Amino acid sequence: MLVTKYFLTKKKIIDRITGGFNPIDIPKELQVTAVTDNSVSLSWKPVSSAHGYNFYRNGGKVNGATISGTTFTDSNLNSGSTYTFTVKAVSSSG
């Protein structure tokens, strides 16, 4: 089963490459717009070809559904902790 899953994943990657997959630009100018003891709000410049965005804290995806705008508030933080945030643009093909 694991071997089958590996080959299916590998096939999807090859299909993207041979199917003309073009990566889209990355969001730029990620900025903190507000901070509380347990939350941070961030904004970024829109990517013209993006269908939406995904938000990551310390490498793990935080949002459930794709974010349609260019702002996000992460409210599950611990005061005094250090976090790394990343925003990735999502194309219409996912």
Buried (B, 14 or more C-beta within 10 A) or exposed (E): EEEEEEEEEEEEEEEEEEEEEEEBEBBEEBEEEEEEEEEBBBBBBBBEEBBBBBBBBEEEEBBEEEBEEBBBEBEEBEEEEEEEBBBBBBBEEE
